[in-house]
Every structure is written in structure tokens, then in C-alpha cells.
Amino acid sequence: MSQEMNYSAIVARAWSDPNFRESLIRDGQTTLKQLGISLGEGVIVKVVEDTESIVHLVIPRRPIDISDDDIRAIINGNPEIMKITPNQVCTGPLSDKIC
């Protein structure tokens, strides 16, 4: 991504502007480009909307620096290996304090 995406501003605009929301859902790539947000070659944007009865869980791509042993530790409840929030994946010691 060539520009920092202000995720909060995009979501707030989608909440307040039904035409923008529909445009974002229909063709997120073009809509973001119109905002000056250029994504890399070959990157596909898929915009979905949660409702009262449908919630989407986004699985982030696996960080290249996380081992299978680290993943097993995370599954077993060790929060110091990695913390995942909707906007970022933090890895390393004490990741819950830096994320």
C-alpha cells in the first residue's frame, strides 16, 4: 500500500454516507483509489459488512517470522508470543504490551 489507510475514517464515512458504503462494497479497489489509496499490483480488495446476524472473522496472513512452535504456544494460551487485533499482528516477547 503506498499511502497509509485511515481505516477509522473510511469506516466512519461508510456509516454516514450510504452511497459511499455501497460503492465501497461494490468496488472497493476503485473506491479506495479515488481516495488516493493505491494498493500494490495484484492486490485484491474485498469489502464486506457485518450485520446483526452476520459477523465476519478475518484471518490475517501468517507472519513469516512465527514458527510452528510459537503457533502451538499461542493455541495453548501463551499471550507473550503473539497478539492479534483487527488492525495488526504483533509478534515477539511481551507482544501484548506493544500491540
GROMACS elastic network, one bead per residue, 0.5 to 0.9 nm:
[ bonds ]
;  ai    aj funct       b0    kb
    1     4     6  0.71769   500
    1     5     6  0.81184   500
    1    37     6  0.73277   500
    1    38     6  0.58710   500
    1    40     6  0.56138   500
    2     5     6  0.89227   500
    2    37     6  0.69073   500
    2    38     6  0.55731   500
    2    39     6  0.63216   500
    2    40     6  0.73943   500
    3    36     6  0.76443   500
    3    37     6  0.56604   500
    3    38     6  0.66365   500
    3    39     6  0.82188   500
    4     7     6  0.88794   500
    4    37     6  0.76108   500
    5     8     6  0.87456   500
    5     9     6  0.87250   500
    5    10     6  0.82862   500
    5    32     6  0.89847   500
    5    37     6  0.67143   500
    6     9     6  0.54645   500
    6    10     6  0.64301   500
    6    11     6  0.88322   500
    7    10     6  0.52083   500
    7    11     6  0.62193   500
    7    12     6  0.85957   500
    7    87     6  0.87151   500
    8    11     6  0.51801   500
    8    12     6  0.60450   500
    8    13     6  0.85324   500
    9    12     6  0.50734   500
    9    13     6  0.60717   500
    9    14     6  0.85379   500
   10    13     6  0.51849   500
   10    14     6  0.61851   500
   10    15     6  0.86916   500
   10    32     6  0.89763   500
   11    14     6  0.50343   500
   11    15     6  0.62178   500
   11    16     6  0.87244   500
   11    21     6  0.85275   500
   12    15     6  0.50857   500
   12    16     6  0.62789   500
   12    17     6  0.85091   500
   13    16     6  0.51082   500
   13    17     6  0.56855   500
   13    18     6  0.85905   500
   13    20     6  0.71582   500
   13    21     6  0.75591   500
   14    17     6  0.53109   500
   14    18     6  0.64200   500
   14    19     6  0.80635   500
   14    20     6  0.57170   500
   14    22     6  0.80996   500
   14    24     6  0.78008   500
   15    18     6  0.69885   500
   15    20     6  0.87822   500
   15    21     6  0.70243   500
   16    20     6  0.85341   500
   16    21     6  0.83427   500
   17    20     6  0.53446   500
   17    21     6  0.62624   500
   17    22     6  0.87763   500
   18    22     6  0.61402   500
   18    23     6  0.85405   500
   19    22     6  0.51920   500
   19    23     6  0.61420   500
   19    24     6  0.85599   500
   20    23     6  0.50198   500
   20    24     6  0.60250   500
   20    25     6  0.85782   500
   20    31     6  0.81040   500
   21    24     6  0.50897   500
   21    25     6  0.61892   500
   21    26     6  0.85121   500
   22    25     6  0.51318   500
   22    26     6  0.59249   500
   22    27     6  0.84039   500
   23    26     6  0.50674   500
   23    27     6  0.58197   500
   23    28     6  0.68906   500
   23    30     6  0.85778   500
   23    31     6  0.64422   500
   24    27     6  0.54065   500
   24    29     6  0.78281   500
   24    30     6  0.80782   500
   24    31     6  0.56405   500
   24    32     6  0.75954   500
   24    46     6  0.89472   500
   24    47     6  0.66162   500
   24    48     6  0.88714   500
   25    28     6  0.58042   500
   25    31     6  0.89796   500
   25    46     6  0.75342   500
   25    47     6  0.50536   500
   25    48     6  0.62109   500
   25    49     6  0.77232   500
   26    31     6  0.89044   500
   26    46     6  0.89098   500
   26    47     6  0.78863   500
   27    30     6  0.56832   500
   27    31     6  0.62409   500
   27    32     6  0.86757   500
   27    45     6  0.81831   500
   27    46     6  0.80694   500
   27    47     6  0.80342   500
   28    31     6  0.50346   500
   28    32     6  0.59277   500
   28    33     6  0.83574   500
   28    44     6  0.87841   500
   28    45     6  0.58665   500
   28    46     6  0.64735   500
   28    47     6  0.60808   500
   29    32     6  0.54203   500
   29    33     6  0.61890   500
   29    34     6  0.87520   500
   29    37     6  0.89263   500
   29    38     6  0.85270   500
   29    39     6  0.80384   500
   29    43     6  0.88135   500
   29    44     6  0.70355   500
   29    45     6  0.55593   500
   29    46     6  0.79883   500
   30    34     6  0.61892   500
   30    35     6  0.87739   500
   31    34     6  0.51445   500
   31    35     6  0.66329   500
   31    37     6  0.87748   500
   32    35     6  0.50488   500
   32    36     6  0.65780   500
   32    37     6  0.52428   500
   32    38     6  0.71805   500
   32    39     6  0.85395   500
   33    36     6  0.50233   500
   33    38     6  0.54885   500
   33    39     6  0.79076   500
   34    37     6  0.72200   500
   34    38     6  0.88704   500
   35    38     6  0.86162   500
   39    42     6  0.83694   500
   39    43     6  0.62777   500
   39    44     6  0.83367   500
   39    45     6  0.86809   500
   40    43     6  0.55284   500
   40    44     6  0.88855   500
   41    44     6  0.87719   500
   48    56     6  0.77808   500
   49    54     6  0.83643   500
   49    55     6  0.80319   500
   49    56     6  0.78263   500
   50    53     6  0.78627   500
   50    54     6  0.55370   500
   50    56     6  0.62848   500
   51    55     6  0.64503   500
   52    55     6  0.75562   500
   58    86     6  0.80206   500
   59    62     6  0.86154   500
   60    63     6  0.85647   500
   60    84     6  0.86451   500
   60    86     6  0.87770   500
   60    88     6  0.84351   500
   60    89     6  0.78559   500
   61    64     6  0.89522   500
   62    65     6  0.85785   500
   62    66     6  0.76045   500
   62    89     6  0.89034   500
   63    66     6  0.58066   500
   63    89     6  0.78039   500
   63    91     6  0.82861   500
   64    67     6  0.81406   500
   65    91     6  0.81145   500
   66    69     6  0.82340   500
   66    70     6  0.61469   500
   66    71     6  0.71370   500
   66    81     6  0.87021   500
   66    82     6  0.86674   500
   66    91     6  0.74544   500
   66    92     6  0.87341   500
   67    70     6  0.50722   500
   67    71     6  0.63806   500
   67    72     6  0.87612   500
   68    71     6  0.50051   500
   68    72     6  0.62651   500
   68    73     6  0.86695   500
   69    72     6  0.51187   500
   69    73     6  0.62690   500
   69    74     6  0.87102   500
   70    73     6  0.50286   500
   70    74     6  0.62241   500
   70    75     6  0.86828   500
   70    78     6  0.88186   500
   70    81     6  0.63674   500
   70    82     6  0.81675   500
   71    74     6  0.50353   500
   71    75     6  0.62309   500
   71    76     6  0.86153   500
   71    81     6  0.82305   500
   71    82     6  0.85777   500
   72    75     6  0.50809   500
   72    76     6  0.62691   500
   72    77     6  0.88229   500
   72    78     6  0.89677   500
   73    76     6  0.50071   500
   73    77     6  0.64122   500
   73    78     6  0.54608   500
   73    79     6  0.84124   500
   73    81     6  0.73864   500
   74    77     6  0.50657   500
   74    79     6  0.64202   500
   74    80     6  0.83067   500
   74    81     6  0.65414   500
   74    82     6  0.69457   500
   74    83     6  0.88214   500
   75    78     6  0.74373   500
   78    81     6  0.62957   500
   78    82     6  0.80369   500
   79    82     6  0.59006   500
   79    83     6  0.63752   500
   79    93     6  0.89424   500
   79    94     6  0.76281   500
   79    95     6  0.73272   500
   79    96     6  0.64951   500
   80    83     6  0.75577   500
   80    91     6  0.80331   500
   80    92     6  0.68322   500
   80    93     6  0.52415   500
   80    95     6  0.54581   500
   80    96     6  0.62959   500
   80    97     6  0.86860   500
   81    90     6  0.83947   500
   81    91     6  0.57600   500
   81    92     6  0.52442   500
   81    93     6  0.58039   500
   81    94     6  0.70306   500
   81    95     6  0.63724   500
   81    96     6  0.84120   500
   82    89     6  0.71175   500
   82    90     6  0.54970   500
   82    92     6  0.62324   500
   82    93     6  0.79217   500
   82    94     6  0.80894   500
   82    95     6  0.55741   500
   82    96     6  0.71778   500
   83    88     6  0.83592   500
   83    89     6  0.60286   500
   83    90     6  0.52930   500
   83    91     6  0.66113   500
   83    92     6  0.89782   500
   83    94     6  0.89968   500
   83    95     6  0.58684   500
   83    96     6  0.56317   500
   83    99     6  0.68478   500
   84    87     6  0.78887   500
   84    88     6  0.60336   500
   84    90     6  0.63576   500
   84    91     6  0.86722   500
   84    96     6  0.87896   500
   84    99     6  0.79744   500
   85    88     6  0.53482   500
   85    89     6  0.64170   500
   85    90     6  0.84257   500
   85    99     6  0.77867   500
   86    89     6  0.83188   500
   88    99     6  0.75624   500
   89    99     6  0.76446   500
   90    95     6  0.56254   500
   90    96     6  0.77583   500
   90    98     6  0.74372   500
   90    99     6  0.57705   500
   91    94     6  0.82838   500
   91    95     6  0.55488   500
   91    96     6  0.87566   500
   91    99     6  0.87664   500
   92    95     6  0.54561   500
   93    96     6  0.84025   500
   93    97     6  0.89921   500
   94    97     6  0.55359   500
   94    98     6  0.70580   500
   95    98     6  0.52702   500
   95    99     6  0.60177   500
   96    99     6  0.56489   500
